[in-house]
Amino acid sequence: MYVRNAMSTVVLTIGPAHTLRQAARLMSARRVGAAIVLDTDTSGLGILTERDILNSLGAGEDPDRETAQAHTTSDVVFAAPQWTLDEAAGAMVHGGFRHLIVLDGQEPEPVGIVSVRDIIRCWSRVPEQPPAPERERVGAVPA
């Protein structure tokens, strides 16, 4: 099986000036764990993950003042649609991350994003279940 079979083709793209709160709201609404950060001035691609936001909050930083640009990983490892899922998983393990932006050839536009969850879903024979509402989750703590 290949990255093209597992990747999400609808990706969340934000700008570097988005605040972490804005990014978190968009990621939550789309139910994704990462956003591609596109800097149109430099044509650069980066990635902002839920872990980046969590680390900022844990450091006591203000999510309304901190920007995506300040927390974006810019030394991104890119995958190609023709990579095997083994190759993608190996890159993730080697790099210590959970998401890969997928580029097809020399096009600067991402064609998708693949996550550890996407790979596991493809490797597993168990169909993915939609998450239960908060009130039904075991161990859910009210806000």
N, C-alpha and C positions, 0 to 999 in steps of 0.2 A: 504494500500500500504506500501511497505517495503523499507528500505534503498537500498537493492540490486536492486530494480526496478528504483531507481533514481540516484544512484552513477555513476560517471565516472570511468571506469575501466582502462583507459589509463591516467596515472598520470605523472606529471613532477617530476622527482627526481633529486636533485642536491646534491653536496657535501658541507660541511661546509666552504671550502676555496673559493667557488665561490664569486666573488664580487657582490655587490648589482646591479651594472650595468649589469653584466652577467646574473644574475637572472632575472632582469627586461626584458632584451632582450628575454630570453627564454620564460618567462611567456607571453610576448606580442606576440611572434611568435606562441605560442600554444593557445593563447586567453584564458588563465586561470588566476584566481585571487590568486592562491596559488601554492607553490611548496613544496614537501616533502623534508626535508633535512635529508639525511642519512649519519650518521657518521660511517663509516666502522670500525674505530678503537674501538669504544665503542658499536657498534650495536645499537646505539640510533637513535630514530626517532624524528624529530621536524617538525615544519611547518613555512614557511616564506610566509607572505601574502603581497598583494599590500599595505595594510595599514602600515605594518612594513617598507616597502621601503619609502612610503610617509612620515612617521614620521621621518625617518633618513634624508631625503632631507629637510624637514621642519626645522630640527635642524641645518642645514648648514653642514652636514657631507658629505664627498666626496664619491660618489658611486663607484669610482674606487679603493678606499682604504678600505672601509668598507666591511666586509665579511658577508656572510649569517649566519655564526656561531654566530656573535655578535648580531644578530637581530632575531634569531630563537626563537620561542616559544617552549620550551622543556617540559613544563608541559601540554602536549596535552591530550585532552579528545578524546578517541577513540570510534568509533561506531562499531557495529556488523551488518553484512548484514541482520540479522533477526530482527533488531529493526524496529519499525514502524516509519513512517515519523513524527508522533506526538512526539515520544520519541526523535528523532533526533532534531526536532525543539525546543523541551523543553530544551534539553541540550545546544543548541546554545543560546537560550534566557537566560538561567540560567548563562552560562559562559560568555556571551557577545562577542561571536565570530560568524563567518559566514561559517566556514569550519570544517568538521570532517574527520579525516583519518579513513578509514574503514579497520579493521583487522578481519580475520576469524579464530576464535579459538586461538590456541597458536602459530600460524605462525607469525614470526616477520616481514614478508614481507607484506606490505599493498596490499589489493586487490582492493582498490579504494579510492575515495574521494567524499564526498557529500557536496554540498554547499546550501546556502539558495536559490539560483537561481534554483538549481536542484529540490528542494522541491516545490517551487512555480510552476515550470513548470509542475510537476506531479499533483498538486492540481488544477491548472488552466485548464479551458476547451478551452482556446484560444491557438492556435498553436504558437510556438515560431517563431519570425521573425528574419531573419538574419539582422545584423546591416547595416545601410545604409553607403555608402562611406562618408568620412569626408566632402566632398564638399556639400553633400545633407542634412547633419544633421542640424537641426534648432539650432541656437546658437553656432555653431562650430566657434572657434576662431583660425585663422591661427597661426602657430608656429613662 
